């Protein structure tokens, strides 16, 4: 279980560890809100060096690729 925020979309995720093309990955389904409207979807991500590359899908809607980078300790403290 976990949570995410992607633009104006936020939600709760239910993930499973997986293997995609020989690389460690996570695959998940999610349920949340997009601009105050309920929505659901799925996604996946693969760890590549220090970055997480993946896709997020809205059920019967859009899809988007993303790259996530770990925040440095000082930047993470500023966000709290």
mmCIF file of the N, C-alpha and C atoms, coordinates in Angstrom:
data_MODEL
# 
_entry.id   MODEL 
# 
loop_
_atom_site.group_PDB 
_atom_site.id 
_atom_site.type_symbol 
_atom_site.label_atom_id 
_atom_site.label_alt_id 
_atom_site.label_comp_id 
_atom_site.label_asym_id 
_atom_site.label_entity_id 
_atom_site.label_seq_id 
_atom_site.pdbx_PDB_ins_code 
_atom_site.Cartn_x 
_atom_site.Cartn_y 
_atom_site.Cartn_z 
_atom_site.occupancy 
_atom_site.B_iso_or_equiv 
_atom_site.pdbx_formal_charge 
_atom_site.auth_seq_id 
_atom_site.auth_comp_id 
_atom_site.auth_asym_id 
_atom_site.auth_atom_id 
_atom_site.pdbx_PDB_model_num 
ATOM 1   N N  . UNK A 1 1  ? 0.842   -1.180 0.000   1.00 0.00 ? 1  UNK A N  1 
ATOM 2   C CA . UNK A 1 1  ? 0.000   0.000  0.000   1.00 0.00 ? 1  UNK A CA 1 
ATOM 3   C C  . UNK A 1 1  ? 0.886   1.241  0.000   1.00 0.00 ? 1  UNK A C  1 
ATOM 4   N N  . UNK A 1 2  ? 0.368   2.293  -0.542  1.00 0.00 ? 2  UNK A N  1 
ATOM 5   C CA . UNK A 1 2  ? 1.094   3.549  -0.570  1.00 0.00 ? 2  UNK A CA 1 
ATOM 6   C C  . UNK A 1 2  ? 0.209   4.650  -1.111  1.00 0.00 ? 2  UNK A C  1 
ATOM 7   N N  . UNK A 1 3  ? 0.781   5.826  -1.285  1.00 0.00 ? 3  UNK A N  1 
ATOM 8   C CA . UNK A 1 3  ? 0.058   6.978  -1.820  1.00 0.00 ? 3  UNK A CA 1 
ATOM 9   C C  . UNK A 1 3  ? 0.921   7.658  -2.868  1.00 0.00 ? 3  UNK A C  1 
ATOM 10  N N  . UNK A 1 4  ? 0.268   8.438  -3.754  1.00 0.00 ? 4  UNK A N  1 
ATOM 11  C CA . UNK A 1 4  ? 1.020   9.187  -4.750  1.00 0.00 ? 4  UNK A CA 1 
ATOM 12  C C  . UNK A 1 4  ? 0.309   10.505 -5.052  1.00 0.00 ? 4  UNK A C  1 
ATOM 13  N N  . UNK A 1 5  ? 1.063   11.417 -5.628  1.00 0.00 ? 5  UNK A N  1 
ATOM 14  C CA . UNK A 1 5  ? 0.528   12.680 -6.158  1.00 0.00 ? 5  UNK A CA 1 
ATOM 15  C C  . UNK A 1 5  ? 1.204   12.875 -7.501  1.00 0.00 ? 5  UNK A C  1 
ATOM 16  N N  . UNK A 1 6  ? 0.390   13.114 -8.533  1.00 0.00 ? 6  UNK A N  1 
ATOM 17  C CA . UNK A 1 6  ? 0.884   13.264 -9.897  1.00 0.00 ? 6  UNK A CA 1 
ATOM 18  C C  . UNK A 1 6  ? 0.077   14.397 -10.523 1.00 0.00 ? 6  UNK A C  1 
ATOM 19  N N  . UNK A 1 7  ? 0.667   15.595 -10.582 1.00 0.00 ? 7  UNK A N  1 
ATOM 20  C CA . UNK A 1 7  ? -0.089  16.748 -11.057 1.00 0.00 ? 7  UNK A CA 1 
ATOM 21  C C  . UNK A 1 7  ? -1.249  17.021 -10.112 1.00 0.00 ? 7  UNK A C  1 
ATOM 22  N N  . UNK A 1 8  ? -2.469  17.105 -10.650 1.00 0.00 ? 8  UNK A N  1 
ATOM 23  C CA . UNK A 1 8  ? -3.665  17.341 -9.834  1.00 0.00 ? 8  UNK A CA 1 
ATOM 24  C C  . UNK A 1 8  ? -4.329  16.053 -9.390  1.00 0.00 ? 8  UNK A C  1 
ATOM 25  N N  . UNK A 1 9  ? -3.675  14.926 -9.628  1.00 0.00 ? 9  UNK A N  1 
ATOM 26  C CA . UNK A 1 9  ? -4.228  13.619 -9.272  1.00 0.00 ? 9  UNK A CA 1 
ATOM 27  C C  . UNK A 1 9  ? -3.518  13.089 -8.038  1.00 0.00 ? 9  UNK A C  1 
ATOM 28  N N  . UNK A 1 10 ? -4.285  12.523 -7.130  1.00 0.00 ? 10 UNK A N  1 
ATOM 29  C CA . UNK A 1 10 ? -3.698  11.868 -5.964  1.00 0.00 ? 10 UNK A CA 1 
ATOM 30  C C  . UNK A 1 10 ? -4.492  10.607 -5.692  1.00 0.00 ? 10 UNK A C  1 
ATOM 31  N N  . UNK A 1 11 ? -3.852  9.642  -5.049  1.00 0.00 ? 11 UNK A N  1 
ATOM 32  C CA . UNK A 1 11 ? -4.570  8.417  -4.774  1.00 0.00 ? 11 UNK A CA 1 
ATOM 33  C C  . UNK A 1 11 ? -3.805  7.452  -3.904  1.00 0.00 ? 11 UNK A C  1 
ATOM 34  N N  . UNK A 1 12 ? -4.483  6.393  -3.567  1.00 0.00 ? 12 UNK A N  1 
ATOM 35  C CA . UNK A 1 12 ? -3.910  5.284  -2.809  1.00 0.00 ? 12 UNK A CA 1 
ATOM 36  C C  . UNK A 1 12 ? -3.575  4.172  -3.792  1.00 0.00 ? 12 UNK A C  1 
ATOM 37  N N  . UNK A 1 13 ? -2.433  3.517  -3.573  1.00 0.00 ? 13 UNK A N  1 
ATOM 38  C CA . UNK A 1 13 ? -2.024  2.451  -4.479  1.00 0.00 ? 13 UNK A CA 1 
ATOM 39  C C  . UNK A 1 13 ? -1.930  1.116  -3.753  1.00 0.00 ? 13 UNK A C  1 
ATOM 40  N N  . UNK A 1 14 ? -2.138  0.071  -4.513  1.00 0.00 ? 14 UNK A N  1 
ATOM 41  C CA . UNK A 1 14 ? -1.936  -1.311 -4.067  1.00 0.00 ? 14 UNK A CA 1 
ATOM 42  C C  . UNK A 1 14 ? -0.943  -1.894 -5.063  1.00 0.00 ? 14 UNK A C  1 
ATOM 43  N N  . UNK A 1 15 ? 0.294   -2.168 -4.614  1.00 0.00 ? 15 UNK A N  1 
ATOM 44  C CA . UNK A 1 15 ? 1.346   -2.563 -5.549  1.00 0.00 ? 15 UNK A CA 1 
ATOM 45  C C  . UNK A 1 15 ? 1.826   -3.987 -5.302  1.00 0.00 ? 15 UNK A C  1 
ATOM 46  N N  . UNK A 1 16 ? 2.484   -4.515 -6.302  1.00 0.00 ? 16 UNK A N  1 
ATOM 47  C CA . UNK A 1 16 ? 3.162   -5.806 -6.231  1.00 0.00 ? 16 UNK A CA 1 
ATOM 48  C C  . UNK A 1 16 ? 4.527   -5.640 -6.886  1.00 0.00 ? 16 UNK A C  1 
ATOM 49  N N  . UNK A 1 17 ? 5.543   -6.277 -6.313  1.00 0.00 ? 17 UNK A N  1 
ATOM 50  C CA . UNK A 1 17 ? 6.862   -6.280 -6.938  1.00 0.00 ? 17 UNK A CA 1 
ATOM 51  C C  . UNK A 1 17 ? 6.816   -7.222 -8.128  1.00 0.00 ? 17 UNK A C  1 
ATOM 52  N N  . UNK A 1 18 ? 7.531   -6.868 -9.186  1.00 0.00 ? 18 UNK A N  1 
ATOM 53  C CA . UNK A 1 18 ? 7.466   -7.628 -10.435 1.00 0.00 ? 18 UNK A CA 1 
ATOM 54  C C  . UNK A 1 18 ? 8.812   -7.564 -11.143 1.00 0.00 ? 18 UNK A C  1 
ATOM 55  N N  . UNK A 1 19 ? 8.855   -8.134 -12.322 1.00 0.00 ? 19 UNK A N  1 
ATOM 56  C CA . UNK A 1 19 ? 10.018  -8.135 -13.185 1.00 0.00 ? 19 UNK A CA 1 
ATOM 57  C C  . UNK A 1 19 ? 9.539   -7.695 -14.565 1.00 0.00 ? 19 UNK A C  1 
ATOM 58  N N  . UNK A 1 20 ? 10.140  -6.655 -15.123 1.00 0.00 ? 20 UNK A N  1 
ATOM 59  C CA . UNK A 1 20 ? 9.781   -6.180 -16.465 1.00 0.00 ? 20 UNK A CA 1 
ATOM 60  C C  . UNK A 1 20 ? 11.055  -6.155 -17.294 1.00 0.00 ? 20 UNK A C  1 
ATOM 61  N N  . UNK A 1 21 ? 11.141  -7.053 -18.257 1.00 0.00 ? 21 UNK A N  1 
ATOM 62  C CA . UNK A 1 21 ? 12.310  -7.102 -19.125 1.00 0.00 ? 21 UNK A CA 1 
ATOM 63  C C  . UNK A 1 21 ? 13.603  -7.396 -18.377 1.00 0.00 ? 21 UNK A C  1 
ATOM 64  N N  . UNK A 1 22 ? 13.531  -8.190 -17.325 1.00 0.00 ? 22 UNK A N  1 
ATOM 65  C CA . UNK A 1 22 ? 14.713  -8.536 -16.563 1.00 0.00 ? 22 UNK A CA 1 
ATOM 66  C C  . UNK A 1 22 ? 15.121  -7.502 -15.520 1.00 0.00 ? 22 UNK A C  1 
ATOM 67  N N  . UNK A 1 23 ? 14.325  -6.442 -15.349 1.00 0.00 ? 23 UNK A N  1 
ATOM 68  C CA . UNK A 1 23 ? 14.633  -5.405 -14.374 1.00 0.00 ? 23 UNK A CA 1 
ATOM 69  C C  . UNK A 1 23 ? 13.613  -5.438 -13.242 1.00 0.00 ? 23 UNK A C  1 
ATOM 70  N N  . UNK A 1 24 ? 14.048  -5.126 -11.996 1.00 0.00 ? 24 UNK A N  1 
ATOM 71  C CA . UNK A 1 24 ? 13.095  -5.064 -10.899 1.00 0.00 ? 24 UNK A CA 1 
ATOM 72  C C  . UNK A 1 24 ? 12.087  -3.951 -11.150 1.00 0.00 ? 24 UNK A C  1 
ATOM 73  N N  . UNK A 1 25 ? 10.835  -4.231 -10.833 1.00 0.00 ? 25 UNK A N  1 
ATOM 74  C CA . UNK A 1 25 ? 9.770   -3.270 -11.119 1.00 0.00 ? 25 UNK A CA 1 
ATOM 75  C C  . UNK A 1 25 ? 8.678   -3.355 -10.055 1.00 0.00 ? 25 UNK A C  1 
ATOM 76  N N  . UNK A 1 26 ? 7.804   -2.386 -10.096 1.00 0.00 ? 26 UNK A N  1 
ATOM 77  C CA . UNK A 1 26 ? 6.584   -2.398 -9.291  1.00 0.00 ? 26 UNK A CA 1 
ATOM 78  C C  . UNK A 1 26 ? 5.418   -2.177 -10.249 1.00 0.00 ? 26 UNK A C  1 
ATOM 79  N N  . UNK A 1 27 ? 4.338   -2.892 -10.025 1.00 0.00 ? 27 UNK A N  1 
ATOM 80  C CA . UNK A 1 27 ? 3.105   -2.724 -10.798 1.00 0.00 ? 27 UNK A CA 1 
ATOM 81  C C  . UNK A 1 27 ? 1.992   -2.474 -9.785  1.00 0.00 ? 27 UNK A C  1 
ATOM 82  N N  . UNK A 1 28 ? 1.058   -1.593 -10.114 1.00 0.00 ? 28 UNK A N  1 
ATOM 83  C CA . UNK A 1 28 ? 0.028   -1.252 -9.141  1.00 0.00 ? 28 UNK A CA 1 
ATOM 84  C C  . UNK A 1 28 ? -1.290  -0.869 -9.785  1.00 0.00 ? 28 UNK A C  1 
ATOM 85  N N  . UNK A 1 29 ? -2.325  -0.901 -8.973  1.00 0.00 ? 29 UNK A N  1 
ATOM 86  C CA . UNK A 1 29 ? -3.608  -0.294 -9.294  1.00 0.00 ? 29 UNK A CA 1 
ATOM 87  C C  . UNK A 1 29 ? -3.774  0.858  -8.317  1.00 0.00 ? 29 UNK A C  1 
ATOM 88  N N  . UNK A 1 30 ? -4.595  1.827  -8.674  1.00 0.00 ? 30 UNK A N  1 
ATOM 89  C CA . UNK A 1 30 ? -4.792  2.966  -7.793  1.00 0.00 ? 30 UNK A CA 1 
ATOM 90  C C  . UNK A 1 30 ? -6.230  3.458  -7.843  1.00 0.00 ? 30 UNK A C  1 
ATOM 91  N N  . UNK A 1 31 ? -6.603  4.147  -6.779  1.00 0.00 ? 31 UNK A N  1 
ATOM 92  C CA . UNK A 1 31 ? -7.928  4.742  -6.642  1.00 0.00 ? 31 UNK A CA 1 
ATOM 93  C C  . UNK A 1 31 ? -7.732  6.094  -5.974  1.00 0.00 ? 31 UNK A C  1 
ATOM 94  N N  . UNK A 1 32 ? -8.345  7.147  -6.543  1.00 0.00 ? 32 UNK A N  1 
ATOM 95  C CA . UNK A 1 32 ? -8.133  8.468  -5.963  1.00 0.00 ? 32 UNK A CA 1 
ATOM 96  C C  . UNK A 1 32 ? -9.024  9.529  -6.571  1.00 0.00 ? 32 UNK A C  1 
ATOM 97  N N  . UNK A 1 33 ? -8.467  10.738 -6.621  1.00 0.00 ? 33 UNK A N  1 
ATOM 98  C CA . UNK A 1 33 ? -9.197  11.906 -7.106  1.00 0.00 ? 33 UNK A CA 1 
ATOM 99  C C  . UNK A 1 33 ? -8.362  12.638 -8.149  1.00 0.00 ? 33 UNK A C  1 
ATOM 100 N N  . UNK A 1 34 ? -9.058  13.178 -9.164  1.00 0.00 ? 34 UNK A N  1 
ATOM 101 C CA . UNK A 1 34 ? -8.429  14.015 -10.182 1.00 0.00 ? 34 UNK A CA 1 
ATOM 102 C C  . UNK A 1 34 ? -9.281  15.266 -10.288 1.00 0.00 ? 34 UNK A C  1 
ATOM 103 N N  . UNK A 1 35 ? -8.754  16.396 -9.815  1.00 0.00 ? 35 UNK A N  1 
ATOM 104 C CA . UNK A 1 35 ? -9.503  17.653 -9.772  1.00 0.00 ? 35 UNK A CA 1 
ATOM 105 C C  . UNK A 1 35 ? -10.863 17.458 -9.105  1.00 0.00 ? 35 UNK A C  1 
ATOM 106 N N  . UNK A 1 36 ? -10.871 16.747 -7.975  1.00 0.00 ? 36 UNK A N  1 
ATOM 107 C CA . UNK A 1 36 ? -12.053 16.509 -7.143  1.00 0.00 ? 36 UNK A CA 1 
ATOM 108 C C  . UNK A 1 36 ? -13.040 15.492 -7.731  1.00 0.00 ? 36 UNK A C  1 
ATOM 109 N N  . UNK A 1 37 ? -12.683 14.836 -8.828  1.00 0.00 ? 37 UNK A N  1 
ATOM 110 C CA . UNK A 1 37 ? -13.517 13.778 -9.404  1.00 0.00 ? 37 UNK A CA 1 
ATOM 111 C C  . UNK A 1 37 ? -12.893 12.422 -9.073  1.00 0.00 ? 37 UNK A C  1 
ATOM 112 N N  . UNK A 1 38 ? -13.704 11.451 -8.620  1.00 0.00 ? 38 UNK A N  1 
ATOM 113 C CA . UNK A 1 38 ? -13.165 10.116 -8.348  1.00 0.00 ? 38 UNK A CA 1 
ATOM 114 C C  . UNK A 1 38 ? -12.603 9.487  -9.628  1.00 0.00 ? 38 UNK A C  1 
ATOM 115 N N  . UNK A 1 39 ? -11.485 8.755  -9.499  1.00 0.00 ? 39 UNK A N  1 
ATOM 116 C CA . UNK A 1 39 ? -10.898 8.080  -10.654 1.00 0.00 ? 39 UNK A CA 1 
ATOM 117 C C  . UNK A 1 39 ? -10.096 6.871  -10.183 1.00 0.00 ? 39 UNK A C  1 
ATOM 118 N N  . UNK A 1 40 ? -9.796  5.986  -11.123 1.00 0.00 ? 40 UNK A N  1 
ATOM 119 C CA . UNK A 1 40 ? -9.016  4.788  -10.851 1.00 0.00 ? 40 UNK A CA 1 
ATOM 120 C C  . UNK A 1 40 ? -8.058  4.562  -12.006 1.00 0.00 ? 40 UNK A C  1 
ATOM 121 N N  . UNK A 1 41 ? -7.113  3.661  -11.808 1.00 0.00 ? 41 UNK A N  1 
ATOM 122 C CA . UNK A 1 41 ? -6.188  3.342  -12.882 1.00 0.00 ? 41 UNK A CA 1 
ATOM 123 C C  . UNK A 1 41 ? -5.175  2.293  -12.456 1.00 0.00 ? 41 UNK A C  1 
ATOM 124 N N  . UNK A 1 42 ? -4.086  2.270  -13.220 1.00 0.00 ? 42 UNK A N  1 
ATOM 125 C CA . UNK A 1 42 ? -3.014  1.316  -12.965 1.00 0.00 ? 42 UNK A CA 1 
ATOM 126 C C  . UNK A 1 42 ? -1.702  1.978  -13.364 1.00 0.00 ? 42 UNK A C  1 
ATOM 127 N N  . UNK A 1 43 ? -0.596  1.322  -13.058 1.00 0.00 ? 43 UNK A N  1 
ATOM 128 C CA . UNK A 1 43 ? 0.696   1.864  -13.438 1.00 0.00 ? 43 UNK A CA 1 
ATOM 129 C C  . UNK A 1 43 ? 1.801   0.853  -13.217 1.00 0.00 ? 43 UNK A C  1 
ATOM 130 N N  . UNK A 1 44 ? 2.982   1.232  -13.649 1.00 0.00 ? 44 UNK A N  1 
ATOM 131 C CA . UNK A 1 44 ? 4.169   0.414  -13.443 1.00 0.00 ? 44 UNK A CA 1 
ATOM 132 C C  . UNK A 1 44 ? 5.388   1.328  -13.416 1.00 0.00 ? 44 UNK A C  1 
ATOM 133 N N  . UNK A 1 45 ? 6.467   0.840  -12.795 1.00 0.00 ? 45 UNK A N  1 
ATOM 134 C CA . UNK A 1 45 ? 7.717   1.596  -12.758 1.00 0.00 ? 45 UNK A CA 1 
ATOM 135 C C  . UNK A 1 45 ? 8.883   0.621  -12.667 1.00 0.00 ? 45 UNK A C  1 
ATOM 136 N N  . UNK A 1 46 ? 10.001  1.007  -13.302 1.00 0.00 ? 46 UNK A N  1 
ATOM 137 C CA . UNK A 1 46 ? 11.224  0.210  -13.314 1.00 0.00 ? 46 UNK A CA 1 
ATOM 138 C C  . UNK A 1 46 ? 12.347  1.076  -12.761 1.00 0.00 ? 46 UNK A C  1 
ATOM 139 N N  . UNK A 1 47 ? 13.162  0.509  -11.885 1.00 0.00 ? 47 UNK A N  1 
ATOM 140 C CA . UNK A 1 47 ? 14.309  1.210  -11.333 1.00 0.00 ? 47 UNK A CA 1 
ATOM 141 C C  . UNK A 1 47 ? 15.449  1.162  -12.336 1.00 0.00 ? 47 UNK A C  1 
ATOM 142 N N  . UNK A 1 48 ? 15.937  2.341  -12.736 1.00 0.00 ? 48 UNK A N  1 
ATOM 143 C CA . UNK A 1 48 ? 17.057  2.453  -13.678 1.00 0.00 ? 48 UNK A CA 1 
ATOM 144 C C  . UNK A 1 48 ? 18.086  3.389  -13.056 1.00 0.00 ? 48 UNK A C  1 
ATOM 145 N N  . UNK A 1 49 ? 19.170  2.829  -12.559 1.00 0.00 ? 49 UNK A N  1 
ATOM 146 C CA . UNK A 1 49 ? 20.193  3.586  -11.827 1.00 0.00 ? 49 UNK A CA 1 
ATOM 147 C C  . UNK A 1 49 ? 19.536  4.265  -10.622 1.00 0.00 ? 49 UNK A C  1 
ATOM 148 N N  . UNK A 1 50 ? 19.579  5.594  -10.551 1.00 0.00 ? 50 UNK A N  1 
ATOM 149 C CA . UNK A 1 50 ? 18.989  6.325  -9.430  1.00 0.00 ? 50 UNK A CA 1 
ATOM 150 C C  . UNK A 1 50 ? 17.631  6.922  -9.776  1.00 0.00 ? 50 UNK A C  1 
ATOM 151 N N  . UNK A 1 51 ? 17.009  6.480  -10.858 1.00 0.00 ? 51 UNK A N  1 
ATOM 152 C CA . UNK A 1 51 ? 15.726  7.017  -11.290 1.00 0.00 ? 51 UNK A CA 1 
ATOM 153 C C  . UNK A 1 51 ? 14.688  5.913  -11.400 1.00 0.00 ? 51 UNK A C  1 
ATOM 154 N N  . UNK A 1 52 ? 13.442  6.306  -11.286 1.00 0.00 ? 52 UNK A N  1 
ATOM 155 C CA . UNK A 1 52 ? 12.315  5.399  -11.449 1.00 0.00 ? 52 UNK A CA 1 
ATOM 156 C C  . UNK A 1 52 ? 11.582  5.834  -12.724 1.00 0.00 ? 52 UNK A C  1 
ATOM 157 N N  . UNK A 1 53 ? 11.520  4.967  -13.725 1.00 0.00 ? 53 UNK A N  1 
ATOM 158 C CA . UNK A 1 53 ? 10.860  5.271  -15.000 1.00 0.00 ? 53 UNK A CA 1 
ATOM 159 C C  . UNK A 1 53 ? 9.587   4.451  -15.084 1.00 0.00 ? 53 UNK A C  1 
ATOM 160 N N  . UNK A 1 54 ? 8.484   5.083  -15.480 1.00 0.00 ? 54 UNK A N  1 
ATOM 161 C CA . UNK A 1 54 ? 7.244   4.323  -15.529 1.00 0.00 ? 54 UNK A CA 1 
ATOM 162 C C  . UNK A 1 54 ? 6.134   4.991  -16.305 1.00 0.00 ? 54 UNK A C  1 
ATOM 163 N N  . UNK A 1 55 ? 4.954   4.391  -16.174 1.00 0.00 ? 55 UNK A N  1 
ATOM 164 C CA . UNK A 1 55 ? 3.731   4.872  -16.819 1.00 0.00 ? 55 UNK A CA 1 
ATOM 165 C C  . UNK A 1 55 ? 2.608   4.847  -15.798 1.00 0.00 ? 55 UNK A C  1 
ATOM 166 N N  . UNK A 1 56 ? 1.701   5.813  -15.912 1.00 0.00 ? 56 UNK A N  1 
ATOM 167 C CA . UNK A 1 56 ? 0.489   5.820  -15.112 1.00 0.00 ? 56 UNK A CA 1 
ATOM 168 C C  . UNK A 1 56 ? -0.689  5.915  -16.072 1.00 0.00 ? 56 UNK A C  1 
ATOM 169 N N  . UNK A 1 57 ? -1.719  5.119  -15.823 1.00 0.00 ? 57 UNK A N  1 
ATOM 170 C CA . UNK A 1 57 ? -2.874  5.025  -16.703 1.00 0.00 ? 57 UNK A CA 1 
ATOM 171 C C  . UNK A 1 57 ? -4.139  5.351  -15.916 1.00 0.00 ? 57 UNK A C  1 
ATOM 172 N N  . UNK A 1 58 ? -5.030  6.141  -16.531 1.00 0.00 ? 58 UNK A N  1 
ATOM 173 C CA . UNK A 1 58 ? -6.354  6.404  -15.982 1.00 0.00 ? 58 UNK A CA 1 
ATOM 174 C C  . UNK A 1 58 ? -7.325  5.440  -16.644 1.00 0.00 ? 58 UNK A C  1 
ATOM 175 N N  . UNK A 1 59 ? -8.162  4.769  -15.858 1.00 0.00 ? 59 UNK A N  1 
ATOM 176 C CA . UNK A 1 59 ? -9.148  3.845  -16.418 1.00 0.00 ? 59 UNK A CA 1 
ATOM 177 C C  . UNK A 1 59 ? -10.037 4.598  -17.408 1.00 0.00 ? 59 UNK A C  1 
ATOM 178 N N  . UNK A 1 60 ? -10.115 4.113  -18.638 1.00 0.00 ? 60 UNK A N  1 
ATOM 179 C CA . UNK A 1 60 ? -10.878 4.712  -19.742 1.00 0.00 ? 60 UNK A CA 1 
ATOM 180 C C  . UNK A 1 60 ? -10.486 6.163  -19.978 1.00 0.00 ? 60 UNK A C  1 
ATOM 181 N N  . UNK A 1 61 ? -9.168  6.454  -19.900 1.00 0.00 ? 61 UNK A N  1 
ATOM 182 C CA . UNK A 1 61 ? -8.739  7.843  -20.075 1.00 0.00 ? 61 UNK A CA 1 
ATOM 183 C C  . UNK A 1 61 ? -7.308  7.961  -20.531 1.00 0.00 ? 61 UNK A C  1 
ATOM 184 N N  . UNK A 1 62 ? -6.651  8.996  -20.029 1.00 0.00 ? 62 UNK A N  1 
ATOM 185 C CA . UNK A 1 62 ? -5.295  9.345  -20.431 1.00 0.00 ? 62 UNK A CA 1 
ATOM 186 C C  . UNK A 1 62 ? -4.247  8.395  -19.855 1.00 0.00 ? 62 UNK A C  1 
ATOM 187 N N  . UNK A 1 63 ? -3.041  8.547  -20.363 1.00 0.00 ? 63 UNK A N  1 
ATOM 188 C CA . UNK A 1 63 ? -1.876  7.848  -19.846 1.00 0.00 ? 63 UNK A CA 1 
ATOM 189 C C  . UNK A 1 63 ? -0.695  8.799  -19.943 1.00 0.00 ? 63 UNK A C  1 
ATOM 190 N N  . UNK A 1 64 ? 0.295   8.595  -19.081 1.00 0.00 ? 64 UNK A N  1 
ATOM 191 C CA . UNK A 1 64 ? 1.455   9.478  -19.084 1.00 0.00 ? 64 UNK A CA 1 
ATOM 192 C C  . UNK A 1 64 ? 2.677   8.743  -18.573 1.00 0.00 ? 64 UNK A C  1 
ATOM 193 N N  . UNK A 1 65 ? 3.814   8.997  -19.209 1.00 0.00 ? 65 UNK A N  1 
ATOM 194 C CA . UNK A 1 65 ? 5.076   8.481  -18.717 1.00 0.00 ? 65 UNK A CA 1 
ATOM 195 C C  . UNK A 1 65 ? 5.641   9.424  -17.670 1.00 0.00 ? 65 UNK A C  1 
ATOM 196 N N  . UNK A 1 66 ? 6.518   8.908  -16.806 1.00 0.00 ? 66 UNK A N  1 
ATOM 197 C CA . UNK A 1 66 ? 7.142   9.753  -15.801 1.00 0.00 ? 66 UNK A CA 1 
ATOM 198 C C  . UNK A 1 66 ? 8.536   9.248  -15.473 1.00 0.00 ? 66 UNK A C  1 
ATOM 199 N N  . UNK A 1 67 ? 9.340   10.155 -14.937 1.00 0.00 ? 67 UNK A N  1 
ATOM 200 C CA . UNK A 1 67 ? 10.646  9.835  -14.377 1.00 0.00 ? 67 UNK A CA 1 
ATOM 201 C C  . UNK A 1 67 ? 10.677  10.456 -12.993 1.00 0.00 ? 67 UNK A C  1 
ATOM 202 N N  . UNK A 1 68 ? 10.923  9.653  -11.968 1.00 0.00 ? 68 UNK A N  1 
ATOM 203 C CA . UNK A 1 68 ? 10.998  10.136 -10.588 1.00 0.00 ? 68 UNK A CA 1 
ATOM 204 C C  . UNK A 1 68 ? 12.449  10.067 -10.129 1.00 0.00 ? 68 UNK A C  1 
ATOM 205 N N  . UNK A 1 69 ? 12.894  11.135 -9.474  1.00 0.00 ? 69 UNK A N  1 
ATOM 206 C CA . UNK A 1 69 ? 14.251  11.191 -8.941  1.00 0.00 ? 69 UNK A CA 1 
ATOM 207 C C  . UNK A 1 69 ? 14.176  11.392 -7.439  1.00 0.00 ? 69 UNK A C  1 
ATOM 208 N N  . UNK A 1 70 ? 15.041  10.696 -6.710  1.00 0.00 ? 70 UNK A N  1 
ATOM 209 C CA . UNK A 1 70 ? 15.075  10.815 -5.256  1.00 0.00 ? 70 UNK A CA 1 
ATOM 210 C C  . UNK A 1 70 ? 15.497  12.232 -4.876  1.00 0.00 ? 70 UNK A C  1 
ATOM 211 N N  . UNK A 1 71 ? 14.746  12.851 -3.964  1.00 0.00 ? 71 UNK A N  1 
ATOM 212 C CA . UNK A 1 71 ? 15.092  14.180 -3.470  1.00 0.00 ? 71 UNK A CA 1 
ATOM 213 C C  . UNK A 1 71 ? 16.308  14.080 -2.556  1.00 0.00 ? 71 UNK A C  1 
ATOM 214 N N  . UNK A 1 72 ? 17.168  15.056 -2.620  1.00 0.00 ? 72 UNK A N  1 
ATOM 215 C CA . UNK A 1 72 ? 18.306  15.098 -1.703  1.00 0.00 ? 72 UNK A CA 1 
ATOM 216 C C  . UNK A 1 72 ? 17.779  15.402 -0.306  1.00 0.00 ? 72 UNK A C  1 
ATOM 217 N N  . UNK A 1 73 ? 18.491  14.995 0.712   1.00 0.00 ? 73 UNK A N  1 
ATOM 218 C CA . UNK A 1 73 ? 18.033  15.135 2.095   1.00 0.00 ? 73 UNK A CA 1 
ATOM 219 C C  . UNK A 1 73 ? 17.634  16.565 2.427   1.00 0.00 ? 73 UNK A C  1 
ATOM 220 N N  . UNK A 1 74 ? 18.403  17.550 2.019   1.00 0.00 ? 74 UNK A N  1 
ATOM 221 C CA . UNK A 1 74 ? 18.095  18.942 2.320   1.00 0.00 ? 74 UNK A CA 1 
ATOM 222 C C  . UNK A 1 74 ? 16.800  19.370 1.638   1.00 0.00 ? 74 UNK A C  1 
ATOM 223 N N  . UNK A 1 75 ? 16.576  18.979 0.377   1.00 0.00 ? 75 UNK A N  1 
ATOM 224 C CA . UNK A 1 75 ? 15.349  19.319 -0.342  1.00 0.00 ? 75 UNK A CA 1 
ATOM 225 C C  . UNK A 1 75 ? 14.143  18.663 0.308   1.00 0.00 ? 75 UNK A C  1 
ATOM 226 N N  . UNK A 1 76 ? 14.297  17.422 0.754   1.00 0.00 ? 76 UNK A N  1 
ATOM 227 C CA . UNK A 1 76 ? 13.185  16.698 1.390   1.00 0.00 ? 76 UNK A CA 1 
ATOM 228 C C  . UNK A 1 76 ? 12.766  17.394 2.685   1.00 0.00 ? 76 UNK A C  1 
ATOM 229 N N  . UNK A 1 77 ? 13.722  17.901 3.471   1.00 0.00 ? 77 UNK A N  1 
ATOM 230 C CA . UNK A 1 77 ? 13.377  18.589 4.711   1.00 0.00 ? 77 UNK A CA 1 
ATOM 231 C C  . UNK A 1 77 ? 12.614  19.869 4.431   1.00 0.00 ? 77 UNK A C  1 
ATOM 232 N N  . UNK A 1 78 ? 12.937  20.596 3.360   1.00 0.00 ? 78 UNK A N  1 
ATOM 233 C CA . UNK A 1 78 ? 12.242  21.846 3.004   1.00 0.00 ? 78 UNK A CA 1 
ATOM 234 C C  . UNK A 1 78 ? 10.793  21.587 2.656   1.00 0.00 ? 78 UNK A C  1 
ATOM 235 N N  . UNK A 1 79 ? 10.461  20.416 2.114   1.00 0.00 ? 79 UNK A N  1 
ATOM 236 C CA . UNK A 1 79 ? 9.094   20.110 1.682   1.00 0.00 ? 79 UNK A CA 1 
ATOM 237 C C  . UNK A 1 79 ? 8.152   19.831 2.850   1.00 0.00 ? 79 UNK A C  1 
ATOM 238 N N  . UNK A 1 80 ? 8.686   19.495 4.010   1.00 0.00 ? 80 UNK A N  1 
ATOM 239 C CA . UNK A 1 80 ? 7.846   19.154 5.158   1.00 0.00 ? 80 UNK A CA 1 
ATOM 240 C C  . UNK A 1 80 ? 7.194   20.350 5.769   1.00 0.00 ? 80 UNK A C  1 
# 
